[in-house]
Amino acid sequence: MIITTHKVFNVHNNKSKREMHIQTLNGISKNIMGKQREFTLHFNKEYDYRFYSDKRENIIQILKCCYGKHTKKNLPIFDIKEANLKGYTTTEKNKKQLIDKYPPEDFRNFSEDLIPE
């Protein structure tokens, strides 16, 4: 993963598999149970992207700052009380079938907000 001030790139074998504009993020989910440090990037009109990283908290913080700078809004962060995020990640196939796995609003962690509302 490479993050710039405007985009997130998913890189594999020195090739960009997908690039996503930070301002098109719709939220981030993170699991709060289990050993894997997963997080899912939710996008407005595209399918989601699920990652694993020991640097998850740093990555999320950077994305929240970049998103806030561009949109002047908070990036919603959702705490998922599960070991993995499969049930809260909209895949490319799900998107084609009009299935949305965006987490419910009551999972939102408002303590993650950077901008007072």
Secondary structure in CASP SS format (residue, H / E / C, confidence):
PFRMAT SS
TARGET T0000
AUTHOR 0000-0000-0000
METHOD secondary structure of the structure
MODEL  1
M C 1.00
I E 1.00
I E 1.00
T C 1.00
T C 1.00
H C 1.00
K E 1.00
V E 1.00
F E 1.00
N E 1.00
V E 1.00
H E 1.00
N C 1.00
N C 1.00
K E 1.00
S E 1.00
K E 1.00
R E 1.00
E E 1.00
M E 1.00
H E 1.00
I H 1.00
Q H 1.00
T H 1.00
L E 1.00
N E 1.00
G E 1.00
I E 1.00
S E 1.00
K E 1.00
N E 1.00
I C 1.00
M C 1.00
G C 1.00
K C 1.00
Q C 1.00
R C 1.00
E E 1.00
F E 1.00
T E 1.00
L E 1.00
H E 1.00
F E 1.00
N C 1.00
K C 1.00
E C 1.00
Y C 1.00
D C 1.00
Y E 1.00
R E 1.00
F E 1.00
Y E 1.00
S C 1.00
D C 1.00
K C 1.00
R H 1.00
E H 1.00
N H 1.00
I H 1.00
I H 1.00
Q H 1.00
I H 1.00
L H 1.00
K H 1.00
C H 1.00
C H 1.00
Y H 1.00
G H 1.00
K H 1.00
H H 1.00
T H 1.00
K C 1.00
K C 1.00
N C 1.00
L C 1.00
P C 1.00
I E 1.00
F E 1.00
D E 1.00
I E 1.00
K C 1.00
E C 1.00
A C 1.00
N C 1.00
L C 1.00
K H 1.00
G H 1.00
Y H 1.00
T C 1.00
T C 1.00
T C 1.00
E H 1.00
K H 1.00
N H 1.00
K H 1.00
K H 1.00
Q C 1.00
L C 1.00
I C 1.00
D C 1.00
K C 1.00
Y C 1.00
P C 1.00
P C 1.00
E H 1.00
D H 1.00
F H 1.00
R E 1.00
N C 1.00
F H 1.00
S H 1.00
E H 1.00
D C 1.00
L C 1.00
I C 1.00
P C 1.00
E C 1.00
END
